[in-house]
Amino acid sequence: QHFCKKGLLVPLAPSIFSFSPFASQARWSKTMAVCKALLGVLAISIAALVGTSSGASMGLMRSEIRRPTSSPLQAALSKVLMKEGAQQLIDVEASIRPTFEAFPKNSVGYIPSREIFPAIVRNYFAKEHGWTLKGLEPMSLRSSVVAKVEEVEVLKMRAPDVAAALRAASEPDLGLSLSDIVGTVAALEHLLIEESMAFLAAAYELNGRNAADALAANDATEILRSFLLLYRWGATAEMSDQDEHKKLKDSAREAPDWTSLVEFVSESSAAQFGKSTDATNIDEQSMRAAAREIVVKFGKWQNRECQDMKDTLLRLAPKPETGLVPFATFAAEPDHEVFQFSEDEPYLKKIGVLWEADPPSKLTQVRIANYLLGPTNCIAPNDFYMVCCLSECEDIINDLESRVQAPAAEAEQLLKLVQEIGTTSLEAPHVLTEAVSSTLKELERSYENTVPIHSPEFRQWLNLAFPNECPHLSGRELEEESQELRVAREWQENSKVCTRLPQWHPHLAEPPRPAGEVEIEVDA
């Protein structure tokens, strides 16, 4: 169950005597429908809370509308999210909530700020935008063992108050609520989108226009096309030489993907000034909104190139169901229009993409899933993030989290659910091999008859079930997953029992015992 409270979806804490999920998915869907129907009311509440519009114009002073208790983190987030509306928070929560519910929580419904919080944030951006944030890279791309959200570069540089509040919250590890996590993700998203507006300012200049100009539709479209080219290029883009930019644009018009680019810009700007070429007086605010739409949708739009790459690798694989391509075949593939397999063997080994036979032999193969998610397939690099291929594996895990709604499940349930999940290379329903099924059942026995869905072994098992979507984990990545599981279990075990009980409460007659402890009856 959820309350729509001041434009933020705030979860009702679960029972203090159990760690069951907050509510059924069906009940949540109904709640979401009501919330979206009342979006106008929510927007007004958000405006009053964080300043989207003037409190005085609503007949209310901001000082009269406060959260009952405002933590330093919520206060810092409110400053960053001052111009964001309710819909962004609803969208972020809808994406994050299944993962949040699948982790163990303490007696007030909070998750630990260590390990699990960074994983939720990283996974959100990986599946929704394909963004890899500097300071929160996957284990294979960073030098430090521990990832911390407060160390994300854009927070340190653009929102130090949020970084400081997160650091303070993590030191005693009091835990974070769903609204804390949603607010942090929304703030990060907002800050990263705002950074891209520098490309819009350059696009105006490169097209000989000023941001204060009222534009006709054709002029606005040309500026947005320039914006997309600069954004795709990244931080090293030439942003001041009009002649060089004209050459770049002329070259892009000759490229095979120009038609797709034109359509993407048109679709992204349609909500702001329509598809008509007769629109006039398009102002800077509308242009910023259209540019924002391009940035938000870019990750999924550019992923079509990743899908083309995946289709090519599957064609090269002697047995596509293995998720492996011989390196010699990989290296011999001619260049394609938008991608090339030009990495050498030592580099692929360094980033954990190669599979080598045991004992070693001349047969070296490329892991398709690992390669697609590798750093050489990331584009649009800037000071704070880069855009990579979307993680299909995160979609699979989120699907399982939504259906299981618990930290662990029985092997039979997971096998049934997994075989109902389809991917771009595997049509549903499908049948797992006996060997793959047996491996999961063995894992269940090792964990005392349930399988933790965030355990390193289950993540590794997903590579067997979906070898073209879920990467094989390296030793360092396995250790990181193990640490997440340890923290989750410690968090659950260390939760305090509730001692605030009225005298009539039935539990008062029993000595308090930790939540989740089972009473065993012994025959006399």
C-alpha positions as CSV (number, residue, x, y, z in Angstrom):
1,Q,0.0,0.0,0.0
2,H,1.2,3.5,-0.7
3,F,0.0,7.0,0.1
4,C,0.3,9.8,-2.4
5,K,1.8,12.4,-0.1
6,K,2.8,15.9,-1.2
7,G,3.6,14.6,-4.7
8,L,5.9,11.9,-3.3
9,L,4.9,8.3,-3.1
10,V,5.8,7.4,0.4
11,P,5.6,3.8,1.4
12,L,3.7,2.7,4.4
13,A,6.1,0.7,6.7
14,P,5.6,-3.0,6.7
15,S,4.6,-4.9,9.7
16,I,7.1,-4.7,12.5
17,F,6.7,-8.4,13.0
18,S,7.6,-9.6,9.4
19,F,9.6,-8.8,6.4
20,S,6.9,-9.5,3.9
21,P,6.6,-7.2,0.8
22,F,4.6,-4.0,1.2
23,A,1.7,-5.0,-1.0
24,S,0.6,-7.0,-4.0
25,Q,1.5,-5.9,-7.5
26,A,-2.2,-5.7,-8.4
27,R,-2.8,-3.4,-5.4
28,W,0.1,-1.2,-6.4
29,S,-1.2,-1.0,-10.0
30,K,-4.5,0.3,-8.7
31,T,-2.7,2.8,-6.5
32,M,-0.6,4.0,-9.4
33,A,-3.7,4.5,-11.6
34,V,-5.3,6.7,-8.9
35,C,-2.1,8.7,-8.5
36,K,-1.8,9.4,-12.2
37,A,-5.5,10.4,-12.3
38,L,-4.7,12.9,-9.6
39,L,-1.5,14.2,-11.2
40,G,-2.7,17.7,-11.3
41,V,-3.3,17.7,-7.5
42,L,0.1,16.1,-7.0
43,A,1.8,18.7,-9.1
44,I,0.3,21.5,-7.0
45,S,1.5,19.8,-3.8
46,I,5.0,19.3,-5.3
47,A,5.0,23.0,-6.2
48,A,4.2,24.0,-2.7
49,L,6.8,21.7,-1.2
50,V,9.8,22.3,-3.4
51,G,9.0,25.5,-5.3
52,T,7.8,24.6,-8.8
53,S,5.5,27.5,-8.5
54,S,5.1,30.4,-6.1
55,G,3.5,29.4,-2.8
56,A,2.0,32.9,-2.6
57,S,0.2,32.5,-5.9
58,M,-1.5,29.4,-4.5
59,G,-2.7,31.5,-1.5
60,L,-0.2,29.5,0.7
61,M,3.2,30.3,2.1
62,R,5.8,27.6,1.7
63,S,6.5,27.8,5.4
64,E,2.9,26.5,5.9
65,I,3.5,23.3,3.9
66,R,6.3,21.2,5.3
67,R,7.1,17.5,5.7
68,P,6.3,16.4,9.3
69,T,10.0,15.7,9.7
70,S,12.6,16.8,7.2
71,S,15.9,15.0,7.3
72,P,19.1,16.8,6.0
73,L,19.0,14.5,3.0
74,Q,15.3,15.4,2.1
75,A,16.1,19.1,2.5
76,A,19.1,18.9,0.2
77,L,17.2,16.9,-2.4
78,S,14.3,19.4,-2.3
79,K,16.8,22.1,-3.4
80,V,18.0,20.1,-6.4
81,L,14.4,19.0,-7.4
82,M,13.0,22.5,-7.2
83,K,11.9,22.5,-10.9
84,E,10.9,18.9,-11.3
85,G,7.3,17.8,-11.4
86,A,5.4,14.9,-9.9
87,Q,5.6,12.7,-13.1
88,Q,9.3,12.2,-12.8
89,L,9.0,11.0,-9.2
90,I,6.2,8.6,-10.2
91,D,8.2,7.2,-13.1
92,V,11.4,6.7,-11.0
93,E,9.4,5.1,-8.2
94,A,7.6,2.7,-10.6
95,S,11.0,1.6,-11.9
96,I,12.8,1.2,-8.5
97,R,10.0,-0.1,-6.3
98,P,10.2,-3.8,-7.3
99,T,13.9,-3.9,-6.5
100,F,13.4,-2.1,-3.2
101,E,10.8,-4.5,-2.1
102,A,12.9,-7.5,-3.0
103,F,15.6,-6.6,-0.4
104,P,15.3,-7.2,3.3
105,K,14.3,-4.2,5.4
106,N,14.5,-3.3,9.0
107,S,11.5,-2.8,11.3
108,V,10.6,0.6,9.8
109,G,10.9,-0.5,6.2
110,Y,14.4,0.9,5.4
111,I,17.3,-0.7,3.5
112,P,21.0,-0.3,4.3
113,S,22.8,2.6,2.6
114,R,25.9,0.5,2.0
115,E,26.3,-1.8,-1.0
116,I,22.6,-2.3,-1.7
117,F,21.8,1.4,-2.2
118,P,24.6,1.9,-4.8
119,A,23.5,-1.2,-6.6
120,I,19.9,0.0,-6.9
121,V,21.0,3.4,-8.2
122,R,23.5,1.9,-10.7
123,N,21.0,-0.6,-11.9
124,Y,18.3,2.0,-12.5
125,F,20.5,4.1,-14.8
126,A,21.8,1.0,-16.6
127,K,18.3,-0.3,-17.5
128,E,16.5,3.0,-18.1
129,H,19.2,5.1,-19.9
130,G,22.3,2.9,-20.4
131,W,24.1,5.5,-18.3
132,T,27.3,4.6,-16.5
133,L,28.0,7.3,-13.8
134,K,31.5,8.3,-12.9
135,G,32.1,7.2,-9.3
136,L,29.5,4.5,-9.6
137,E,30.9,2.3,-12.4
138,P,30.5,-1.5,-12.4
139,M,33.3,-3.4,-10.6
140,S,35.0,-4.2,-13.9
141,L,35.4,-0.5,-14.7
142,R,36.5,1.0,-11.4
143,S,39.6,0.7,-9.2
144,S,38.0,1.0,-5.8
145,V,36.4,-2.0,-4.3
146,V,33.5,-0.2,-2.6
147,A,31.1,2.1,-4.6
148,K,29.3,4.9,-2.7
149,V,26.6,7.1,-4.1
150,E,28.0,10.1,-2.3
151,E,31.2,9.7,-4.3
152,V,29.3,10.1,-7.7
153,E,31.2,12.9,-9.5
154,V,28.1,15.0,-10.4
155,L,26.9,15.0,-6.8
156,K,30.3,16.1,-5.5
157,M,30.6,18.8,-8.1
158,R,27.0,20.1,-8.5
159,A,25.2,19.1,-5.3
160,P,27.7,18.8,-2.5
161,D,24.9,19.2,0.1
162,V,23.3,16.0,-1.1
163,A,26.6,14.2,-1.1
164,A,27.3,15.4,2.5
165,A,23.8,14.3,3.6
166,L,24.2,10.9,2.1
167,R,27.6,10.5,3.7
168,A,26.2,11.5,7.1
169,A,23.3,9.1,6.7
170,S,25.6,6.2,5.9
171,E,28.0,6.6,8.8
172,P,25.7,5.2,11.4
173,D,23.9,3.3,8.6
174,L,20.4,4.3,9.8
175,G,19.1,3.1,6.5
176,L,17.2,4.8,3.7
177,S,13.5,4.9,2.8
178,L,12.0,4.4,-0.6
179,S,11.4,8.1,-0.9
180,D,15.1,8.8,0.0
181,I,16.2,6.6,-2.8
182,V,13.6,7.9,-5.3
183,G,14.6,11.4,-4.5
184,T,18.3,10.7,-4.9
185,V,17.8,9.0,-8.2
186,A,15.6,11.8,-9.5
187,A,18.1,14.4,-8.3
188,L,21.0,12.6,-10.1
189,E,18.9,12.3,-13.3
190,H,18.0,16.0,-13.1
191,L,21.6,17.1,-12.6
192,L,22.9,15.0,-15.5
193,I,20.2,16.2,-17.8
194,E,21.0,19.8,-16.9
195,E,24.7,19.2,-17.7
196,S,23.7,18.4,-21.3
197,M,22.1,21.8,-21.8
198,A,25.6,23.2,-22.5
199,F,25.3,21.4,-25.9
200,L,22.0,23.2,-26.5
201,A,23.7,26.6,-25.9
202,A,26.4,25.6,-28.3
203,A,23.9,24.4,-30.9
204,Y,22.2,27.8,-30.9
205,E,25.6,29.5,-31.5
206,L,26.7,27.0,-34.2
207,N,23.5,27.7,-36.1
208,G,23.9,31.5,-35.8
209,R,21.0,32.0,-33.4
210,N,20.6,33.3,-29.9
211,A,18.7,31.5,-27.1
212,A,16.5,34.6,-26.7
213,D,15.3,34.3,-30.3
214,A,11.7,33.2,-31.1
215,L,12.3,30.4,-33.7
216,A,10.3,29.0,-36.6
217,A,9.9,25.2,-36.6
218,N,12.5,24.6,-39.2
219,D,15.1,26.7,-37.4
220,A,14.3,24.9,-34.1
221,T,14.6,21.5,-35.7
222,E,18.1,22.3,-37.1
223,I,19.3,23.5,-33.7
224,L,18.0,20.3,-32.1
225,R,19.7,18.2,-34.8
226,S,22.9,20.0,-34.0
227,F,22.3,19.4,-30.3
228,L,21.9,15.6,-30.8
229,L,25.1,15.4,-32.9
230,L,27.0,17.3,-30.2
231,Y,25.5,15.2,-27.4
232,R,26.3,12.0,-29.3
233,W,29.9,13.2,-29.8
234,G,30.4,14.0,-26.2
235,A,32.7,16.2,-24.2
236,T,35.3,16.5,-26.9
237,A,32.8,17.9,-29.5
238,E,33.8,21.0,-31.4
239,M,31.3,23.6,-29.9
240,S,32.4,26.9,-31.4
241,D,33.6,26.6,-35.0
242,Q,30.5,27.1,-37.3
243,D,32.4,25.9,-40.4
244,E,33.6,22.7,-38.8
245,H,30.1,22.0,-37.5
246,K,28.6,22.5,-41.0
247,K,31.0,19.9,-42.3
248,L,30.0,17.6,-39.5
249,K,26.4,18.0,-40.3
250,D,26.9,17.6,-44.0
251,S,28.8,14.4,-43.3
252,A,26.0,13.1,-41.0
253,R,23.4,13.8,-43.7
254,E,25.2,11.3,-46.0
255,A,25.4,8.6,-43.3
256,P,23.0,5.7,-43.4
257,D,21.5,6.5,-40.0
258,W,20.6,10.1,-40.8
259,T,16.9,9.3,-41.5
260,S,16.7,7.6,-38.0
261,L,18.3,10.7,-36.4
262,V,15.8,13.1,-38.1
263,E,12.9,10.9,-37.0
264,F,14.1,10.8,-33.4
265,V,14.5,14.6,-33.2
266,S,11.0,15.0,-34.7
267,E,9.4,12.6,-32.2
268,S,11.2,14.1,-29.2
269,S,10.2,17.7,-30.1
270,A,6.6,16.9,-31.1
271,A,5.3,17.2,-27.6
272,Q,6.7,20.7,-27.3
273,F,5.9,22.3,-30.7
274,G,4.1,19.6,-32.7
275,K,5.1,18.0,-36.0
276,S,3.9,20.9,-38.1
277,T,6.6,22.9,-40.0
278,D,4.5,26.0,-39.6
279,A,5.0,26.5,-35.9
280,T,6.5,29.9,-34.9
281,N,7.6,31.7,-31.8
282,I,9.3,28.6,-30.3
283,D,11.0,29.9,-27.2
284,E,14.0,28.8,-25.2
285,Q,11.8,27.0,-22.6
286,S,10.3,24.8,-25.3
287,M,13.7,24.1,-26.8
288,R,15.1,23.1,-23.4
289,A,12.1,20.8,-22.9
290,A,12.7,19.2,-26.3
291,A,16.4,18.8,-25.6
292,R,15.6,17.2,-22.3
293,E,13.3,14.7,-24.0
294,I,16.1,13.8,-26.4
295,V,18.5,13.1,-23.5
296,V,16.0,11.1,-21.6
297,K,15.1,8.9,-24.6
298,F,18.6,8.8,-26.2
299,G,19.7,5.6,-24.3
300,K,16.8,3.5,-25.6
301,W,17.1,5.1,-29.1
302,Q,20.8,4.4,-29.5
303,N,20.3,0.9,-28.2
304,R,19.2,-0.2,-31.6
305,E,22.9,-0.1,-32.6
306,C,23.6,-2.5,-29.7
307,Q,20.8,-4.8,-30.9
308,D,22.3,-4.8,-34.4
309,M,25.7,-5.7,-32.8
310,K,24.0,-8.5,-30.8
311,D,22.3,-9.9,-33.9
312,T,25.7,-9.9,-35.7
313,L,27.4,-11.7,-32.8
314,L,24.6,-14.3,-32.6
315,R,25.0,-14.9,-36.4
316,L,28.8,-15.5,-35.8
317,A,28.3,-17.9,-32.9
318,P,28.5,-21.5,-33.9
319,K,26.0,-22.3,-31.1
320,P,24.1,-19.2,-30.2
321,E,22.7,-20.9,-27.1
322,T,26.2,-20.8,-25.5
323,G,26.6,-17.0,-25.8
324,L,30.1,-17.5,-27.2
325,V,31.8,-16.4,-30.4
326,P,35.3,-17.7,-31.4
327,F,37.8,-14.8,-31.1
328,A,39.2,-15.5,-34.5
329,T,35.7,-15.2,-36.1
330,F,35.0,-12.0,-34.1
331,A,38.3,-10.4,-35.2
332,A,37.7,-11.3,-38.9
333,E,34.3,-9.7,-39.1
334,P,34.4,-6.7,-41.5
335,D,33.5,-3.2,-40.2
336,H,29.8,-2.3,-40.0
337,E,28.3,1.1,-40.6
338,V,28.0,2.0,-36.9
339,F,30.3,-0.5,-35.1
340,Q,33.5,-2.4,-35.5
341,F,35.0,-5.4,-33.7
342,S,38.5,-3.9,-33.5
343,E,39.5,-4.8,-29.9
344,D,42.5,-7.0,-29.5
345,E,42.7,-10.2,-27.5
346,P,44.8,-8.8,-24.5
347,Y,42.3,-5.9,-24.0
348,L,39.3,-8.1,-24.1
349,K,40.9,-10.4,-21.5
350,K,41.6,-7.4,-19.3
351,I,38.0,-6.3,-19.2
352,G,36.7,-9.8,-18.6
353,V,35.1,-10.5,-21.9
354,L,37.1,-13.6,-23.0
355,W,36.3,-17.2,-22.2
356,E,39.4,-19.4,-22.3
357,A,39.2,-23.2,-22.2
358,D,40.3,-25.1,-19.2
359,P,43.0,-26.4,-19.5
360,P,44.2,-23.5,-21.7
361,S,44.2,-24.1,-25.4
362,K,44.2,-22.1,-28.6
363,L,40.4,-21.8,-28.5
364,T,39.5,-18.4,-27.1
365,Q,36.0,-17.1,-27.3
366,V,34.2,-13.8,-26.7
367,R,31.3,-13.8,-24.3
368,I,28.4,-12.0,-26.1
369,A,26.7,-10.5,-23.0
370,N,29.9,-9.3,-21.4
371,Y,31.1,-7.7,-24.7
372,L,27.9,-5.8,-25.3
373,L,28.1,-4.3,-21.8
374,G,31.8,-3.5,-22.1
375,P,33.3,0.0,-22.1
376,T,34.2,0.1,-25.8
377,N,30.5,0.1,-26.7
378,C,29.9,3.3,-24.6
379,I,29.3,6.6,-26.4
380,A,28.6,10.2,-25.7
381,P,31.2,10.5,-22.9
382,N,31.2,13.6,-20.8
383,D,32.5,14.8,-17.4
384,F,30.0,12.8,-15.4
385,Y,28.7,9.8,-17.4
386,M,28.7,7.9,-20.6
387,V,25.9,6.1,-22.5
388,C,26.3,2.3,-22.9
389,C,24.2,-0.5,-24.2
390,L,21.1,-1.1,-22.1
391,S,21.4,-4.1,-19.7
392,E,18.8,-6.7,-20.7
393,C,19.9,-8.7,-17.6
394,E,18.7,-5.9,-15.3
395,D,15.3,-6.1,-17.0
396,I,15.2,-9.9,-16.4
397,I,16.1,-9.4,-12.7
398,N,13.5,-6.6,-12.3
399,D,10.9,-8.9,-13.8
400,L,11.7,-11.6,-11.3
401,E,11.7,-9.1,-8.4
402,S,8.3,-7.9,-9.4
403,R,6.9,-11.4,-9.4
404,V,8.7,-12.8,-6.4
405,Q,8.4,-9.7,-4.2
406,A,10.7,-11.2,-1.6
407,P,14.5,-11.6,-1.1
408,A,14.4,-15.3,-1.9
409,A,12.3,-17.9,-3.6
410,E,12.2,-21.7,-4.1
411,A,14.0,-23.1,-7.1
412,E,10.8,-24.5,-8.7
413,Q,9.2,-21.1,-8.6
414,L,12.2,-19.4,-10.1
415,L,12.5,-22.0,-12.8
416,K,8.9,-21.5,-13.8
417,L,9.2,-17.7,-13.8
418,V,12.5,-17.7,-15.8
419,Q,11.0,-19.9,-18.5
420,E,8.2,-17.4,-18.9
421,I,10.6,-14.5,-19.6
422,G,11.5,-13.7,-23.2
423,T,14.4,-11.7,-24.5
424,T,15.5,-10.3,-27.9
425,S,17.3,-13.7,-28.5
426,L,15.0,-16.1,-26.7
427,E,11.3,-16.4,-27.3
428,A,9.0,-17.2,-24.3
429,P,8.0,-19.6,-23.1
430,H,11.2,-21.6,-23.4
431,V,12.6,-24.7,-21.7
432,L,15.8,-24.8,-19.7
433,T,18.1,-27.7,-20.0
434,E,18.2,-30.3,-17.3
435,A,21.8,-29.3,-16.4
436,V,20.8,-25.7,-16.0
437,S,17.8,-26.6,-13.9
438,S,19.8,-29.0,-11.7
439,T,22.4,-26.3,-11.0
440,L,19.7,-24.0,-9.6
441,K,18.3,-26.8,-7.4
442,E,21.8,-27.5,-6.1
443,L,22.1,-23.8,-5.2
444,E,18.8,-24.0,-3.4
445,R,20.1,-26.9,-1.2
446,S,23.2,-24.9,-0.4
447,Y,21.1,-22.0,0.9
448,E,18.7,-24.2,3.0
449,N,15.9,-24.6,0.5
450,T,15.6,-21.1,-0.9
451,V,17.5,-19.2,-3.5
452,P,18.4,-15.5,-2.6
453,I,17.8,-13.7,-5.9
454,H,20.5,-11.1,-5.1
455,S,23.2,-13.7,-4.3
456,P,26.3,-14.0,-6.5
457,E,25.6,-17.6,-7.3
458,F,22.1,-16.7,-8.6
459,R,23.5,-13.9,-10.7
460,Q,26.1,-16.4,-12.1
461,W,23.3,-18.9,-12.8
462,L,21.4,-16.3,-14.8
463,N,24.4,-16.4,-17.2
464,L,23.6,-20.1,-17.8
465,A,19.9,-19.4,-18.3
466,F,20.4,-16.3,-20.4
467,P,24.0,-16.4,-21.8
468,N,23.3,-13.7,-24.5
469,E,21.8,-11.2,-22.0
470,C,23.4,-11.8,-18.5
471,P,27.2,-11.4,-18.2
472,H,29.5,-14.0,-16.6
473,L,30.7,-12.4,-13.4
474,S,34.4,-12.0,-12.7
475,G,36.0,-12.8,-9.3
476,R,35.8,-9.2,-8.2
477,E,32.2,-8.9,-9.3
478,L,31.3,-12.1,-7.4
479,E,32.9,-10.6,-4.3
480,E,30.8,-7.4,-4.7
481,E,27.6,-9.5,-5.1
482,S,28.6,-11.5,-2.0
483,Q,29.1,-8.3,0.0
484,E,25.7,-7.1,-1.0
485,L,24.2,-10.3,0.3
486,R,26.1,-10.2,3.5
487,V,25.0,-6.6,4.2
488,A,21.4,-7.5,3.4
489,R,21.5,-10.5,5.9
490,E,23.2,-8.5,8.6
491,W,20.6,-5.7,8.1
492,Q,17.8,-8.2,8.6
493,E,19.4,-10.0,11.6
494,N,20.3,-6.7,13.4
495,S,16.7,-5.3,13.2
496,K,15.4,-4.5,16.6
497,V,12.1,-5.9,17.8
498,C,9.4,-3.4,18.6
499,T,9.0,-2.6,22.3
500,R,6.3,0.1,21.9
501,L,3.3,-2.1,22.7
502,P,0.1,-1.3,24.6
503,Q,-0.8,-3.5,27.5
504,W,-3.6,-5.2,25.5
505,H,-1.3,-6.2,22.7
506,P,-1.1,-10.1,22.4
507,H,2.7,-9.9,21.9
508,L,3.2,-8.3,25.2
509,A,2.6,-11.5,27.0
510,E,5.5,-13.1,25.1
511,P,9.2,-12.3,25.6
512,P,10.4,-10.3,22.5
513,R,12.4,-12.2,19.9
514,P,13.9,-11.0,16.7
515,A,11.6,-10.7,13.7
516,G,11.6,-13.8,11.5
517,E,12.6,-16.2,14.4
518,V,10.4,-19.3,14.3
519,E,9.0,-20.9,17.4
520,I,9.4,-24.7,17.4
521,E,7.1,-26.8,19.3
522,V,8.6,-29.8,21.1
523,D,6.6,-32.8,22.1
524,A,6.8,-33.7,25.8
